């Protein structure tokens, strides 16, 4: 059996049960292998998949089965859809045996609606583990879940192997996967100042500026390969220029505002990414918080009479508190060099300063890498 080494794209249980996207160490382009075309694949120190054929309602089908435990009894798993979880046992004496249960909803006028569950897998586990009768009670109460089934089979092998280690592989469970994603953005922001501020009433030009930041991406592929929670922190320096001309009886007032900020922005958002395709659509939405960690606000005023111009300049420290709001975004992800994902997002953000009802409307184009 030949083994080749490279990088594999991990996108979640459903996708990886039907695909192995592989790039060799020689830098060749990604190749997608389907079940049956290769024996299997494995992540270093992680998930392990074997190609197997099983009978289904539509006939024999090939899947990449994730190996949950390999020993005297093997335990396999695959997901055919978002809601369909499939577990199989394999023993030395027989082929692949599906572990399953059937749930039925009934209605009775006395007890109302009830769900009855027939746990066919309990009998199948008992038969496979006849040589460990002391596990009968635990088998009766085990749920059809990855972690519980693996723990049961580990106990079984500890009993029947007479102290010898006959488990060659056992999946370790990581409930949450954390990824790091550095990014850069180009921001366009519009400022509207309201309330009683001396800066209100001016027409402000849009601010254009770059920013850079870091995301932490938390996902649970065992539950959903589409959704993740992201926390973004970014830093950028922006400048707003505002202008206003006001006629006051015989005087004319010229006002210029110069607002310079070092803005620290944080976003907490839920992200949806399609699991399949070379370029996978991605959408996000959540809450935003922004704080000016350094600010310089200057107002230049010229009061013009018939023959005299009186200049006046003053400085303030307005808007030092937090700006609160929401964000929404759309873009795509692509795994050009698994396991590194490249992403690009267009993001909209609306921020409010509660003390004077000022508003910043932000549009940003973000690009980054997920490791």
C-alpha positions as CSV (number, residue, x, y, z in Angstrom):
1,X,0.0,0.0,0.0
2,X,1.5,3.3,-1.1
3,X,1.4,6.4,1.2
4,X,1.8,9.9,0.0
5,X,2.1,13.0,2.2
6,X,0.8,16.5,1.8
7,X,-2.0,18.8,3.1
8,X,-5.7,17.9,3.4
9,X,-8.6,20.3,3.6
10,X,-10.7,19.7,6.7
11,X,-14.2,21.3,6.4
12,X,-16.3,19.3,8.7
13,X,-17.8,15.8,9.1
14,X,-20.3,15.8,6.2
15,X,-17.9,17.2,3.6
16,X,-15.0,14.9,4.7
17,X,-17.2,11.8,4.5
18,X,-17.6,12.4,0.8
19,X,-14.3,14.2,-0.2
20,X,-10.6,14.2,0.4
21,X,-9.1,17.5,-1.0
22,X,-5.4,16.8,-1.1
23,X,-2.3,18.9,-2.1
24,X,1.1,17.1,-2.3
25,X,4.3,18.4,-0.7
26,X,5.5,19.0,-4.2
27,X,3.2,22.0,-4.5
28,X,0.8,20.6,-7.1
29,X,-2.7,21.9,-7.3
30,X,-5.5,20.4,-5.1
31,X,-6.9,17.0,-6.1
32,X,-10.3,15.8,-4.8
33,X,-10.5,12.1,-4.1
34,X,-13.8,10.4,-3.8
35,X,-14.6,7.3,-1.6
36,X,-13.5,4.1,-3.4
37,X,-10.7,5.8,-5.3
38,X,-8.3,5.6,-2.4
39,X,-7.9,3.4,0.7
40,X,-8.3,6.2,3.1
41,X,-6.6,9.3,4.5
42,X,-5.4,10.6,7.9
43,X,-4.5,13.9,9.6
44,X,-1.3,13.9,11.6
45,X,-2.3,13.3,15.1
46,X,-6.0,13.7,14.2
47,X,-8.9,12.3,12.3
48,X,-8.6,9.0,10.5
49,X,-10.8,8.0,7.5
50,X,-11.2,4.7,5.6
51,X,-13.1,4.2,2.4
52,X,-15.8,1.5,2.8
53,X,-18.9,0.3,1.0
54,X,-22.2,-0.2,2.8
55,X,-25.8,-1.1,1.8
56,X,-28.3,1.8,1.9
57,X,-31.9,2.3,0.9
58,X,-30.7,3.3,-2.6
59,X,-28.2,0.5,-2.9
60,X,-24.4,0.1,-2.2
61,X,-22.7,3.4,-1.4
62,X,-19.1,4.4,-0.8
63,X,-18.2,6.8,2.0
64,X,-15.1,7.9,3.8
65,X,-15.8,6.5,7.3
66,X,-14.2,8.2,10.2
67,X,-12.5,5.6,12.4
68,X,-13.6,6.2,16.0
69,X,-11.9,3.2,17.4
70,X,-9.8,0.3,15.9
71,X,-9.2,-2.9,17.8
72,X,-10.9,-6.3,18.2
73,X,-14.1,-4.4,17.3
74,X,-13.9,-1.4,15.0
75,X,-16.2,1.5,15.3
76,X,-16.9,3.8,12.3
77,X,-18.9,6.9,11.6
78,X,-20.1,9.0,8.7
79,X,-22.5,11.8,8.1
80,X,-24.6,11.6,4.9
81,X,-26.5,14.8,5.7
82,X,-26.7,17.6,8.3
83,X,-29.1,15.5,10.4
84,X,-28.1,12.0,9.5
85,X,-25.6,10.3,11.9
86,X,-24.4,6.8,11.0
87,X,-22.5,4.5,13.2
88,X,-21.1,1.0,12.2
89,X,-19.5,-1.9,14.0
90,X,-17.0,-4.2,12.3
91,X,-15.9,-7.4,13.9
92,X,-13.5,-10.2,12.8
93,X,-16.4,-12.6,12.3
94,X,-18.7,-10.4,10.2
95,X,-19.0,-7.3,8.0
96,X,-20.2,-3.8,8.7
97,X,-23.2,-3.7,11.1
98,X,-25.1,-0.4,11.3
99,X,-26.1,0.8,14.8
100,X,-29.4,2.5,14.7
101,X,-32.6,3.5,16.6
102,X,-36.1,4.3,15.4
103,X,-38.1,7.2,17.0
104,X,-41.9,7.3,16.6
105,X,-44.2,10.1,17.7
106,X,-47.6,9.1,18.9
107,X,-50.6,10.9,20.4
108,X,-52.8,9.6,23.1
109,X,-55.8,11.6,24.5
110,X,-54.7,10.7,28.0
111,X,-51.0,11.3,27.9
112,X,-50.8,13.7,25.0
113,X,-47.9,13.6,22.5
114,X,-45.1,11.1,23.2
115,X,-42.0,9.9,21.5
116,X,-41.2,6.2,21.6
117,X,-37.6,5.1,20.8
118,X,-36.6,1.6,19.9
119,X,-32.9,1.2,20.5
120,X,-32.0,-1.6,18.0
121,X,-28.3,-0.8,18.6
122,X,-28.5,-2.1,22.2
123,X,-29.0,-5.6,21.0
124,X,-26.4,-5.3,18.3
125,X,-23.8,-4.1,20.9
126,X,-24.8,-6.9,23.3
127,X,-24.3,-9.5,20.6
128,X,-20.9,-8.0,19.5
129,X,-19.7,-8.0,23.1
130,X,-20.9,-11.4,24.4
131,X,-17.5,-12.1,25.8
132,X,-17.9,-9.1,28.2
133,X,-21.2,-9.8,30.0
134,X,-20.3,-7.3,32.8
135,X,-20.9,-4.5,30.3
136,X,-24.6,-5.5,29.8
137,X,-25.9,-2.8,32.2
138,X,-23.9,0.0,30.6
139,X,-24.9,-1.1,27.1
140,X,-28.5,-0.7,28.1
141,X,-28.1,3.0,28.9
142,X,-25.5,4.1,26.3
143,X,-26.7,6.8,23.9
144,X,-26.0,6.7,20.2
145,X,-23.3,9.3,20.5
146,X,-19.6,9.2,19.4
147,X,-18.0,9.8,22.7
148,X,-20.2,7.4,24.6
149,X,-19.7,4.6,22.1
150,X,-15.9,5.1,22.1
151,X,-15.8,5.0,25.9
152,X,-17.9,1.8,25.9
153,X,-15.6,0.1,23.4
154,X,-12.5,1.2,25.3
155,X,-13.9,-0.6,28.4
156,X,-14.7,-3.6,26.4
157,X,-11.2,-3.9,25.0
158,X,-9.8,-3.4,28.5
159,X,-11.8,-6.5,29.6
160,X,-11.3,-8.9,26.8
161,X,-7.6,-8.1,26.0
162,X,-6.4,-9.5,29.4
163,X,-4.3,-6.4,30.1
164,X,-2.9,-6.3,26.6
165,X,-3.4,-3.2,24.5
166,X,-5.3,-4.3,21.5
167,X,-6.6,-0.9,20.5
168,X,-4.6,0.4,17.6
169,X,-6.4,3.8,17.2
170,X,-8.9,5.7,19.4
171,X,-10.3,9.1,18.5
172,X,-9.6,11.9,20.9
173,X,-12.4,14.4,21.2
174,X,-12.0,18.1,20.9
175,X,-15.3,19.9,21.5
176,X,-14.2,23.2,20.1
177,X,-11.6,24.0,17.4
178,X,-9.9,27.4,17.7
179,X,-8.3,29.0,14.6
180,X,-6.3,32.2,14.3
181,X,-7.0,34.6,11.4
182,X,-4.8,37.7,10.8
183,X,-6.4,40.2,8.3
184,X,-6.1,43.6,6.7
185,X,-9.0,45.9,5.8
186,X,-9.7,49.0,3.8
187,X,-12.4,51.1,5.5
188,X,-14.7,53.8,4.3
189,X,-16.6,55.6,7.0
190,X,-19.3,58.3,7.1
191,X,-19.8,60.5,10.2
192,X,-23.0,62.2,11.2
193,X,-22.8,64.2,14.5
194,X,-26.1,65.1,16.2
195,X,-27.1,66.6,19.5
196,X,-25.7,69.7,21.2
197,X,-22.1,69.2,20.2
198,X,-20.2,72.2,18.7
199,X,-19.3,69.8,15.9
200,X,-22.9,69.1,15.0
201,X,-24.3,70.5,11.8
202,X,-21.1,70.3,9.8
203,X,-20.9,68.3,6.6
204,X,-18.2,65.7,7.0
205,X,-16.2,64.1,4.2
206,X,-15.8,60.3,4.2
207,X,-12.8,58.9,5.9
208,X,-10.7,56.3,4.0
209,X,-8.1,54.4,5.9
210,X,-6.4,50.9,6.3
211,X,-6.6,48.8,9.4
212,X,-5.1,45.5,10.5
213,X,-6.3,43.0,13.0
214,X,-6.6,39.4,14.3
215,X,-9.6,37.1,14.5
216,X,-10.2,34.1,16.7
217,X,-12.5,31.6,15.0
218,X,-14.3,29.0,17.2
219,X,-16.1,26.1,15.6
220,X,-17.6,22.7,16.5
221,X,-17.4,20.6,13.3
222,X,-19.0,17.7,15.1
223,X,-22.2,19.7,15.5
224,X,-22.1,22.0,12.5
225,X,-19.5,22.5,9.8
226,X,-21.3,25.6,8.5
227,X,-21.4,27.9,11.6
228,X,-18.6,29.4,13.6
229,X,-18.2,32.3,16.1
230,X,-15.6,34.9,15.4
231,X,-14.1,37.6,17.5
232,X,-12.3,40.4,15.5
233,X,-10.0,43.0,16.9
234,X,-8.6,45.7,14.6
235,X,-6.7,48.9,14.8
236,X,-6.6,51.8,12.4
237,X,-6.0,55.6,12.2
238,X,-8.7,57.8,10.6
239,X,-9.3,61.4,9.9
240,X,-12.6,63.3,9.4
241,X,-12.8,66.7,7.9
242,X,-16.0,68.8,8.3
243,X,-17.0,72.2,7.0
244,X,-19.8,74.7,7.5
245,X,-20.7,78.3,6.6
246,X,-23.3,80.1,8.7
247,X,-24.7,83.5,8.1
248,X,-25.3,85.5,11.3
249,X,-26.9,89.0,10.6
250,X,-23.9,91.0,9.3
251,X,-21.4,88.3,10.1
252,X,-20.4,85.1,8.3
253,X,-19.0,82.2,10.3
254,X,-16.7,79.7,8.6
255,X,-16.2,76.5,10.6
256,X,-13.7,73.7,9.9
257,X,-13.5,70.5,12.0
258,X,-10.4,68.3,12.1
259,X,-11.0,64.9,13.9
260,X,-8.2,62.4,14.1
261,X,-8.7,59.1,15.8
262,X,-6.7,55.9,16.6
263,X,-9.7,53.6,16.5
264,X,-9.8,50.2,18.2
265,X,-12.7,48.1,16.9
266,X,-14.0,44.7,18.1
267,X,-16.6,42.6,16.4
268,X,-18.4,39.5,17.8
269,X,-20.2,37.7,15.1
270,X,-21.7,34.4,13.9
271,X,-20.4,33.2,10.6
272,X,-22.1,30.9,8.1
273,X,-19.9,29.3,5.4
274,X,-21.1,26.8,2.8
275,X,-19.1,23.6,3.2
276,X,-18.7,22.7,-0.5
277,X,-17.2,24.3,-3.6
278,X,-13.9,25.8,-4.5
279,X,-15.1,29.3,-3.5
280,X,-17.5,28.9,-0.6
281,X,-20.0,31.8,0.1
282,X,-19.7,33.1,3.6
283,X,-22.1,35.4,5.6
284,X,-21.8,37.0,9.0
285,X,-23.6,39.2,11.5
286,X,-23.2,40.3,15.1
287,X,-22.3,43.1,17.5
288,X,-19.6,45.8,17.3
289,X,-17.8,48.0,19.8
290,X,-15.4,50.8,19.0
291,X,-13.2,53.0,21.2
292,X,-11.0,55.9,20.2
293,X,-7.8,55.1,22.2
294,X,-6.2,58.3,20.9
295,X,-8.0,61.3,19.6
296,X,-7.3,64.9,18.5
297,X,-10.3,67.2,17.8
298,X,-9.7,70.7,16.6
299,X,-12.2,73.3,15.5
300,X,-11.0,76.3,13.4
301,X,-13.5,79.2,13.2
302,X,-13.3,82.5,11.2
303,X,-15.8,85.2,12.0
304,X,-16.0,87.6,9.1
305,X,-17.5,91.1,9.3
306,X,-17.5,93.7,6.7
307,X,-13.7,94.5,7.0
308,X,-12.4,92.2,9.8
309,X,-11.7,88.5,10.0
310,X,-11.4,87.1,13.6
311,X,-9.8,83.6,13.8
312,X,-10.6,81.3,16.7
313,X,-9.3,77.7,17.4
314,X,-10.2,75.4,20.2
315,X,-9.6,71.7,21.0
316,X,-11.9,69.2,22.7
317,X,-11.8,65.6,23.8
318,X,-15.3,64.6,22.7
319,X,-16.3,61.0,21.9
320,X,-13.8,59.3,24.2
321,X,-16.5,56.8,25.3
322,X,-17.4,53.6,23.4
323,X,-19.4,53.5,20.2
324,X,-21.8,50.5,20.1
325,X,-23.5,49.0,17.1
326,X,-23.9,46.0,14.8
327,X,-22.3,44.5,11.8
328,X,-23.1,42.3,8.8
329,X,-20.9,40.9,6.0
330,X,-20.8,38.7,2.9
331,X,-17.9,37.2,1.0
332,X,-16.2,33.9,0.3
333,X,-13.6,31.4,1.6
334,X,-11.3,29.2,-0.4
335,X,-8.7,26.6,0.6
336,X,-5.9,27.2,-1.9
337,X,-3.3,25.7,0.4
338,X,-4.9,23.4,3.0
339,X,-5.1,23.6,5.9
340,X,-4.8,27.4,5.3
341,X,-8.0,29.1,4.3
342,X,-8.0,32.4,2.4
343,X,-11.1,34.6,2.9
344,X,-12.4,37.9,1.6
345,X,-15.4,39.7,3.2
346,X,-17.3,42.9,2.5
347,X,-18.5,44.2,5.8
348,X,-21.1,46.8,6.9
349,X,-20.9,48.3,10.3
350,X,-23.2,50.9,12.0
351,X,-22.0,52.5,15.3
352,X,-23.8,54.8,17.7
353,X,-22.5,57.2,20.3
354,X,-25.3,57.2,22.9
355,X,-24.5,60.5,24.6
356,X,-25.2,62.7,21.6
357,X,-26.8,60.2,19.1
358,X,-23.9,60.5,16.6
359,X,-23.6,57.8,14.0
360,X,-20.6,56.3,12.1
361,X,-21.5,54.2,9.1
362,X,-18.7,52.0,7.9
363,X,-18.0,49.9,4.8
364,X,-15.0,47.7,4.7
365,X,-13.3,45.2,2.5
366,X,-11.3,42.6,4.5
367,X,-8.9,39.9,3.4
368,X,-7.1,37.4,5.6
369,X,-5.9,33.9,6.3
370,X,-7.4,31.3,8.7
371,X,-4.8,28.9,10.2
